[in-house]
Amino acid sequence: MTKNKFITGVATLLLGFLFSCDNTTADPINNNLNNPNNPNNPSGGGGGGTPTISGPRILHKVTVNNVTNQEYFTTGTTLEKAVFKEASGPSSFLIGRVTYTSGKIYRVKFEQEVNGSVPANSLSYEYNLTYDSSGKINYTTCTTMAGSIPSFNSEYTYTYDGSGKMTKIVEKKKAGTTYTHFTNYTLTNSGDNITKVAIENGMTSPTGVPDMSTVYMSTSYNFDGYDTKINPYTTLPKAFFITWSLLHPANFCSLSANNVMTFNIINPAPIPAIPGAYTYLYDSQNYPVSDQSQMQKYLYKAL
């Protein structure tokens, strides 16, 4: 898988949430065990006679047109694996495997699977996380591989405001031991929602000092409007979605407390801006269960 194909597949996530799951598990993609039309479906989520979950829950699947496009494998509140359907084909998936230490996520590895195996020379991304004394992520490394060959490494540092909200992430890329590029992610928060992520890309000195005069690309992800209901992604570990957002910044809205309803991605010229809007149907506990068309459905597991 080339990098361009990888990013193209990932870019569909915000623009329709086209995810999926691994069909090599005991609970394979598109089986009937968790079909929302099955009245005995234990995963909840509304629709088709599915029983309502009245207590704590965790997001299990998102389906579009009855096809599973994202799935989260959990034991209790522990996320073990996330599997996303890629746009490149019906048997192509992006797998995120999660590793813990002392109860915290310390590693997330994303890699492609096609027909149940990892293609030769496909890109993989392994994020390793560290935390400060208050439990916030303060440093991350990412090793990118093209098959078995190292491609590049990244280091991330984080800035928080006085209330503990993330306001900036600085990424520095390096080839071997020499730094080459930087990416600044500047986050704007409104309450508990991220409303904007401004991204700048430029060059660094060999020792990693960013040179702002070399900025060659700026992109803005504007999450303009939110509802007042519960974002289903907040039922899963936030640290996982931080790495997911670093892989593709369109996913930063998954870190918000509420559900994004309008967004606008401003790209460098001549790439046009990408606007979008979402609407939702909710259950009595204020969780989304589908979009207004009921083509996209959110399924949960009771805790």
N, C-alpha and C positions, 0 to 999 in steps of 0.2 A: 504494500500500500504506500503510495507516495504521500508526501506531506500535504500537497494540494487536495488530493482526494480525501485525506483524513479530515482536514479542516472543513471541506465542503460538506462531508457527512455530519460533522459536529454542528455546523452552522444551522442545520435544520431543526435543532433541538428547541430553540426559542420560537422559531417560526412554524409552530405546529406540534412541538413535543413528539417528534417521530422517533420513539425509542423502542427497544425490544429486549428480548431475553435469550439466554442460552438454551438451546434445545437438547443439551446433553445432561440436564439435571433430572431429578426425580419429579419435578413439577415443571414440565417442558412448556415452551411457548405454544399458545393457541390450543392448549388442551381444554377439557371440559370441567376440570376440577374447580376452577375459579371463574367459570363463565357467569357473567352477571345475570343471565337469563335462567340460571339454575337456582331454584328457590332454596336449596340447601347450601348455597355458597357461603362458606364461613368467613370470607374476607370482607364482606360488607361493601359499602360504597354506593348503594342506592340503585334503583332501576330494576325492572324485570322481576319483581317480587323478592328481591334481595332483602334480608333482614337488616334493620337499622342498627348501627352500633351506637349505643347511648353513652358509653364510657370512653376511657382512653383508647387510642388507636395509633396505628403506624401505616404510612403509605405503602401499598404493596405493588400496585400496577397502575399504569395509564394505558388505556386502549383507544384506538382510533378506528372507527368502522369495524369494530369487533376484532381487530388485530392488536395484539399486545406490542406496544412500542417502547415501553420501559418497564422494568421489573426490578424490585429490590428484595434481596434475600436476607431475611432477618431472623434472629433468635431473640425473642423479647424485644428490647430496644436496641440490640446490637446489630448493626449493618455488617454483613459479611461480604456481599457482592452486589453490584449493580450491573445490569446488562441493558444496553441501548441498541436499538435497531438503527443501522446505518442506511443512508439513502442509496448506497451503491448497489444494493441487491437484497433479495428476500432472505438470503442465508448469510448475510454479513452483519456482524455484531461488534460493538465496542464494549469490552468487559472492564469494569473497575473492581479490582480486588482489594480488600481492606484488611490491614493488619494492626493489631493493638498491642500496647504495652501499658501496664498499670491502669487499665481501663480507658486509655486515650488512644485515638488513632495516631499512629506514628508513620504509617506507610500506606499509600494508595498507588496502585499500578494499573495504568490503562493500556490495554493492547487489543488489537483486532483479532477476531476469529471469523473464519469463513468455513462453513460446513464443518464446524466443530474443531478446527485446527488453526494454528497461527501461521499465516502465510510467510514464506521466506522474504526477508528484507523489508517487512512491514515495520512501521514506526511504533515504538512503545514509549511510554512516559511513566517514570517512577518518581513519585513525590515522597520525600521524607520530612516529617514535621517535628519541630521542637516547640516547647511552651515556656512561658515565663512563670514566675511564682504564683501569679493570680490565675493561671490556667488559660491565658490567651496565647494563640499562636504568635511567636515572635521571629521565627526563622524557618525557612523551607528550602530544601534543595530539590532539584529535578534533574534526573539523568535521562536523556533521550537516546534511544538506540535505534539504529536501522538494521533490523535483524540482530545479529550478534556483534555489530560494529558500532562503537560509540559515535553519536552524531554531535551533540553538544550538551553542555551542562548549564543549569541556571541556579542562581541563588536569589531568594526573596527575603526582604525585610519588611516589617509592618509598623505602621504608626496608628495610634488610637487617640481619640480625644479624651477629655476628662470624664466623660460618662461611659467610657469603654467601647465606644463605637469605632469601627475601623474607618480610617480616613485616607490612608495611602498605603500602597504596596509598591516597592521598588524591586524590579527584577534586573539582574545583571547576568548576561550570558557570557560564556567563555569557551574557547576551543583549547583543550588541554589545560594549561595553567594560565593562559593569557585571556584577559577580559576583552570583549569586542563590542558588545551592544548593551543598551539598557532599554527598559520599558517602565514608564511611570504610570501607575493606575491611581488616579485621584478620585475618591468616592465622596459623593454628596449624600447626606442622610437627611431625611425628614421624619422625625419621630423614629420609629423602628423600621422604616423602609429606606432602601437605597434608591434614590431618584435619578442619579446620574453617575456614570463612570467615564471619566475623560482619560484617554490613553495617548501617551507620547512615546515615540520610538526614536532612538538616536544612537550615537556612538559613544564609547567610553575610551579612556586612556588604557594602556595595557595593564595598569594596576587597578582599574575598575572605577575611576572617577568619571561620572557622566559629563559630557560636553553638550550643554543645552544648545549651543550654536549649530549642532549637527542634526537637530531634530528633522527627520525626513518624512514622518507620517503622524497624523493625529486623527483619532477616531473618537466619537462620543456616542455612548449608549445612554439614551435618555428614557428613563422609565417614568413617564409623565403622570400616570394616574393609577391609583390603587383602590380596591374596595376596602371594606372594613371587616372582612371575614378572615378565617384562619388559612394561612398558606399551608397546603398539605406537606410541602417539603420541610417545614419546621418540625415535623414529627420524626425526621431522620437526622443523623448527626451533622451539625453545622460544618465541622472540619472537612467532611467529605465534599460538601458543596463549595467550599473555598478552593480546593484543588480542582474541582470540576469547572469553576469559574476562571481559574488561571489558565486552564486548557482552552476554554472559549469564553470570553467575557460577556457574551450575551446571556449567560446563565447567572450573572450576579444578582438578578432579581429573585432568584430562588433563596437567597439569604434574608429576604425581607419577611416581616411578620405577616403581611397581607398579600393579596393576589394582584399582580400587575394587570391592568385593564387596557392601558394604551402605552405604546413605546415608539421610539424613533431612533434609528441607528444612522448617525451622520458619518459617512465615509469620506476619505480623501477624494478629491476630484480626479478623474471624471466619473467615479463610481457613484451612482445615485443613492440618495437617502432611502432607507427602508422603514416605512411606517407600519404599524400594526395595532390591532385591537382585539381584546378578548372579552367574552361575556360568560357568565357561569350560572349554573343552578346549584343550590345549596341544600344540605339537610338541616334538620332542626337544631343541630349542634354547631351550625355555621361553618361546616366544611364543604368545599366544592365537591359535587358528585358527578358533574358533567358540564359541558358547555351548553349554551342555549339550544343548539341543534340536537343535543344528545348524541352526537357522533363521537365526541371525545369523552371518555368516562374515567373517573378516579375511583380505584378500588382500594380498600383499607383492610387491615387485619386488626382485630380487637386485641388489646393488651391485657 
